Amino acid sequence: VEAERARAELADHLAAEAARDPSDLQRFHEAVHAVARRAAALADELRALEESTVVGPDDDLDRVAASRRPGVESPPTRRRAPVALPPGMRDDAVDVVDHLLRAPGMLLLVDGYNVSMVGWPDVPLHEQRRRLLAALEEKALRTAAPIEVVFDGVEVDTPLVRGQGRPLVRVRFSPPGVEADDVVLDMVAQLPPHRPVTVASSDNRVRTGARAQGANLLHARQLVAALRR
């Protein structure tokens, strides 16, 4: 727009000059063509600059800016950062559970049997599942945090979680030959890096893998204690 305005103003000026000196029409036409060519080139440059600075909502601004500086390599893809705890709150405290579940956008992933066997070790697996899901449902209703629970094996007699519309607690069973640990870690990896996630498990492999992906961590006993409050 600015280029077009400048071209029009200059053309008007040259036209006025030519009107005072009609004998120099050739110089006038050459000047007009030169201005037109320069204005077109300037418009192309401005359009290219505008397109190069359009950044999507999920782009990392620092990464985009760095990638456009000659000789500078793009930094690694944005990495998830754990949700910070209040000063003085220990990461193994029971209060951490509600603090994390109330964080905006938080998703809780639960290593099902790892937690249920800590909470209800003296009952059959199907009863462990039922009690764990009931307790998680109550916690989800209080905090409004979505929760996903992953159990090993195929679904046999697990009752559906109550609730209307989209349930806050969802249940997954690992495919044959695949451990729930792997499903949990894969779910963390599939989440966008801006989405906070907390993994509840006392399994060292799950905790190490989840921590490496920027997840917050809860021990099984820590979650069970919070569910019983």
KADASUL-V46242 format. One record per pair of residues at least 24 apart in sequence whose ideal C-beta (glycine too) atoms are under 10 Angstrom apart, sorted by the first residue. I is the first residue (numbers start at 1). J is the second residue. Records with the same first field share a line. If there is no record, write none. Layout:
BEGIN
I->J ; J
END
This chain:
BEGIN
1->43 ; 46
2->39 ; 42 ; 43 ; 46
3->38 ; 39 ; 40 ; 41 ; 42 ; 43 ; 44 ; 45 ; 46 ; 47
4->39 ; 40 ; 42 ; 43
5->39
6->35 ; 38 ; 39 ; 42
7->32 ; 35 ; 36 ; 38 ; 39 ; 40 ; 42 ; 43
8->35 ; 39
9->35
10->34 ; 35 ; 36 ; 38 ; 39
11->35 ; 36 ; 39
57->194
58->192 ; 193 ; 194
60->193 ; 194
77->193
78->192 ; 193 ; 194 ; 214
79->193 ; 212 ; 213 ; 214
80->188 ; 189 ; 191 ; 192 ; 193 ; 194 ; 195 ; 196 ; 197 ; 213 ; 214 ; 215 ; 216
81->193 ; 194 ; 196 ; 214 ; 216
82->196 ; 197 ; 198 ; 210 ; 211 ; 213 ; 214 ; 215 ; 216 ; 217
83->196 ; 197 ; 198 ; 214 ; 215 ; 216
84->216
85->216
91->216 ; 217 ; 218 ; 219 ; 222
92->217 ; 218 ; 219 ; 221 ; 222
93->222 ; 225 ; 226
94->218 ; 221 ; 222 ; 223 ; 224 ; 225 ; 226 ; 227 ; 228 ; 229
95->222 ; 226 ; 229
96->198 ; 216 ; 217 ; 218 ; 219 ; 222 ; 223 ; 226
97->139 ; 143 ; 145 ; 198 ; 200 ; 218 ; 222 ; 223 ; 224 ; 225 ; 226 ; 227 ; 229
98->139 ; 142 ; 143 ; 145 ; 226 ; 229
99->143 ; 216
100->143 ; 145 ; 196 ; 197 ; 198 ; 200 ; 216 ; 217 ; 218 ; 226
101->139 ; 140 ; 142 ; 143 ; 144 ; 145 ; 146 ; 147 ; 198 ; 218 ; 226
102->142 ; 143 ; 144 ; 145
103->143 ; 145 ; 196 ; 198 ; 216
104->145 ; 196
105->145 ; 146 ; 194 ; 195 ; 196 ; 197
106->143 ; 144 ; 145 ; 146 ; 147 ; 195 ; 196 ; 197 ; 198 ; 216
107->145 ; 146 ; 147 ; 148 ; 187 ; 188 ; 191 ; 195 ; 196 ; 197 ; 198 ; 199 ; 215
108->136 ; 139 ; 140 ; 143 ; 145 ; 146 ; 147 ; 148 ; 149 ; 168 ; 169 ; 197 ; 198 ; 199 ; 200 ; 216 ; 218 ; 223
109->146 ; 147 ; 148 ; 149 ; 150 ; 172 ; 183 ; 184 ; 185 ; 187 ; 188 ; 191 ; 197 ; 198 ; 199 ; 200 ; 201 ; 206 ; 210 ; 215 ; 218
110->136 ; 147 ; 148 ; 149 ; 150 ; 151 ; 169 ; 171 ; 180 ; 184 ; 198 ; 199 ; 200 ; 201 ; 218 ; 220 ; 223
111->149 ; 150 ; 151 ; 152 ; 179 ; 180 ; 181 ; 183 ; 184 ; 185 ; 199 ; 200 ; 201 ; 202 ; 203 ; 206 ; 207 ; 210 ; 218 ; 220 ; 223
112->136 ; 148 ; 149 ; 150 ; 151 ; 152 ; 153 ; 158 ; 171 ; 172 ; 173 ; 174 ; 180 ; 183 ; 184 ; 200 ; 201
113->149 ; 150 ; 151 ; 152 ; 153 ; 180 ; 201 ; 203 ; 220
114->150 ; 151 ; 152 ; 180 ; 181 ; 184 ; 200 ; 201 ; 202 ; 203 ; 206 ; 219 ; 220 ; 223
115->149 ; 200 ; 201 ; 202 ; 218 ; 219 ; 220 ; 221 ; 222 ; 223 ; 224 ; 227
116->149 ; 151 ; 220 ; 224
117->202 ; 220
118->202 ; 219 ; 220 ; 221 ; 222 ; 223 ; 224 ; 225
119->220 ; 221 ; 223 ; 224 ; 225 ; 227 ; 228
120->224
125->151 ; 152 ; 153 ; 156 ; 157 ; 158
126->156 ; 157 ; 158 ; 159
129->155 ; 156 ; 157 ; 158 ; 159 ; 171
130->157 ; 158 ; 159
131->227
132->169 ; 171 ; 223 ; 224 ; 227
133->158 ; 159 ; 160 ; 161 ; 162 ; 169 ; 170 ; 171
134->159 ; 161 ; 162 ; 169 ; 227
135->169 ; 223 ; 224 ; 226 ; 227 ; 228
136->161 ; 168 ; 169 ; 171 ; 200 ; 223 ; 227
137->161 ; 162 ; 163 ; 167 ; 168 ; 169
138->169 ; 227
139->168 ; 169 ; 223 ; 226 ; 227 ; 229
140->167 ; 168 ; 169 ; 170
141->168 ; 169
142->229
143->168
144->168
145->169 ; 198
146->170
147->171 ; 198 ; 200
148->172 ; 183 ; 184 ; 187 ; 197
149->173 ; 180 ; 184 ; 200
150->174 ; 179 ; 180 ; 181 ; 182 ; 183 ; 184 ; 185 ; 186 ; 187 ; 201 ; 206
151->180 ; 183
152->178 ; 179 ; 180 ; 181 ; 183
153->178 ; 179 ; 180
179->203 ; 205 ; 206
180->206
181->205 ; 206 ; 209 ; 210
182->206 ; 209
184->209 ; 210 ; 215
185->209 ; 210 ; 212 ; 213 ; 215
188->212 ; 213 ; 214 ; 215
189->213
191->215
198->223
200->224 ; 226
END
